[in-house]
Amino acid sequence: MNELLYYDLKQTVGMAPSLSTQVARELGRRIVSGTYESGSLIDDETALTKRYQVSKVVIRDAVKILVSKGLLDVRRGIGTKVRPRNHWVIWDDDVLAWHLSAPPNKDFLRQLMDIRLAFEPKAARWAAERASEDDLIEIDKACSQMEGEHGSVEDFIVADAHFHRAILLAAHNEFLKAMEGVIYSALLVSIRITNTDPRNNADSVPFHRAVYDAIASRDGDLAEKLTQNLLGDTKHRLSNNLP
């Protein structure tokens, strides 16, 4: 799975990225993957213009993008340095997407799952309490798409992502809507580790259907418990399969 699917799930639209955005993405991927280590200096402006065959203005704009995301720090007379991870804007869509091009990071995945376990069970409870009929239709539709997908891992993941997003939206809490990027990143990274065979996709479908049934029945206690179990199982499988 690559970051393009992440952007598709986020429904990122617009014109083709500018040269500065393209260079920022190339540098960002290298930072997130650890090619440029925390505290190290990246190549100077002249070297980067030669490598990417762009102007110095493009390089400066690319660096500004990464500075805004907390990945780089520019110091006059010193150079451009990679900042420690605890300074990164980790919720940023690009930063989440760039992790898909990097080797699996155990700590990053653990933290993603911690956040999901902290919020998604509550979202399921609130969905059971607050979902409109249209919300229920969207959750059911995503679940049906999962049930009907037997061959494509990518299509199954898209349906899975839509299922969890639909529950977040059904909770009618604006802050939860901002979490969808965390879900997409977690799904796309973890699928490479726990479920690379399309034949295994069906194993998780009954658990998703049970969550939907609880929400549709307006049983908040059960919806929260089942979501906790579903995500707990995912976290367990991740722990067992990570190198």
N, C-alpha and C positions, 0 to 999 in steps of 0.2 A: 504494500500500500504506500502511496506517495502523497506528498503534500497537495497535489492538484485535487485529489478527492476531498481533502479537508476544505479547500477553498470552494469546491462545488457544494459541499454540505452547508457551508456558511452562506451560500448563494452570493458570493462575491461577484459583483458585476462592474462593468466599466470598460474603458478602452484598454488596449494593451499596455502593460506596465512601461514606464519611462526607463531610459537607460540607467538613471540613478537608482531606480527601484530594483532593476535587474542586478546591478552590481551589489546593492545592499543585500539582496537575497543570497547572492553567491558568498559574500563575506559572512553573512549571518549563519548560513549553513555550516561554514567552517568553524565558526565560534562555538555554536551549539554542539557540534560533533567532537569538539576538543582539538581540532587541528591547530587552532590558535588557542593556547592554554590561558587560563586566568592569570592576569598579571603580565602577560607577554606583550611585546609591541608588534603590531601588524606591519606589513610592508609600508614603506613611505609612499608618498603621493606619486612620485615619479615612477616608482616600480609598478604601482597599481595602474597608472595610465598606460604603461607599456603592456602589462599583462592583459588588460581588458580592452585595449585599443579604443579608449575614450579620452575625453578632455579632462583636465584637472578640475573643471567646474563640476563635471559629473561625479568624479570621485569625492569631492567635498560635499556634494549634496547627499551622496550615498552614506558617507560617514555621519552626516547630521541625522539621517534617518536612524542609524544604529545607536547614536548617542541618545536620541529621544526614547529608544526602547531599553535603555540602560545597559547595552552591551559594550559600548566603547566610551572611553574618556580621552579627551584631547587636551594635552598639556603643551603649552608653548615651550620650545627648547628641549622637550623630552620626546614627544611623539604621540602616537595614538595607541592607547593601551586597552587590552581586554579587561573588562571589569569582572569581579567575582559574581557567581550566579545569584547571590542574595541581593544584588543590585538590579538584576534583570526585571523588566516588566513581564513577568511570567504569564499573565493573562492575555498578553497581546496575541492577536491571531497569527501573526507571522512567527513569533517565537514558538508558539505551540505547533505550528505547521512545520517549522524547521526541524523539530525533534523527529519527524517522520523520516528525514533523510539521514539521521544519525543512528549509530548502533544503539540498541535498547539500553536504557539507563535505569537500573534497578531502583535507585532512590527516586527518580522522577516518576516512574510508574507507581511506586508505593504512595507517593504524595497525591498523585492524581486519584488513586482509588480511595485514599483517606477522605479527600474532598467529596467524592461521589457518595461515599457511605455516610458522610455527615449531612448531606443535603437532599439526596434523591429519595430516601425513604419518607422524609417529611413532605417532599413534593408530592409523592404518591398519596399520602394521607390527605393533603390539602386538595388534591385533584378529586379525590372521592367526595370531599365536602363541597367543592365549588364548581366542578366541571359542568359546562353547558352541554346540551345535546350535540352541538357541533364539535365540541372538544372530544366527546366520547366517540364520535364517528371517526375522527382523525386517529385516535389511539387504536381503535379497532381496525381501521384500514391498514395502518402500519404493521399491526400484528398479523393480519391476513397476508400481507406481502411477504413477511418472514415465513409464514407457513407454506406459501406457494413457491418459494425459491429453493430449488434443489441442486443447482449447478454452479452458480456464480457466487464466489466469496464476496466480490465487490458489491453486487446487488443486495446480497443478504445484509452486509454491513450498513448500506444506505438505509434499508428498511429498519434495521435495528436502531440506527441513529435517529430516524424519524419517530420511532416509538418512544424513545426516551425524551426527545424534544417535545413531543406532543403532550407528555405528562407534565413537563416543566411549564408549558404554556397553560395547561388546564388548571394548574395551581393558582393562576392569576396573581403572580407576585413578580413585579418587574425586575427585582434583583436576581431571581432564579433564571430569568431569560438570559442574563449575561453569562450563565454557566454553560451554555450549550457548547462553546468551544472546548471546554475541559472534557466534556463527554465525547466529542468527536475525536479529540486527540487521544484520549484513553482507549477508545474503541479501535482506532486505526493502528496504534502502537501495539496494543495487546493482542490483536488478532494475528499478528506475525508470530506470536509466541505460543498462543494457546489453541488456535483453531485454523490451521492452514489448509485443512482438508475440507472441501465443501460438504462431504458426506457427514461430517460431524455437526453441521449447522443445526440440524433438526433437534439435537439434544436439548438445546436451550429454549426452544419455542414453547413447550408446555408451561414453562415457568413464566414466560412473558404473558401468555394467555391467562394464566391464573391471576397475575397482577391486574390485567385489564378487567377480568370478571369482578375482582374485589372493588375496583374503582367504580365500575358500572353499577354495582350493587350498593354503592355508597357506604361501604364498610372501610372506614379509614384505618382502624386498628389492623385489619388483615392486610390492606394494601401496603401499609408501612412495613409490617413484618415480612411479607413476601418479597418486597423490594430489597429489604435488608438481607434476606437469605440469598436472593439472586446475585446481588453485588458481592456478598461475602464469598459465594462460591467462585465467582470470577477472580477475586483477589487471591483465593486459595490456589486456583489453577495457575495463576501468574507466578506465585511464589514457588510452586513446584517445577515450573518449566523454565524459569530464568536460569541462565548459566551462573 
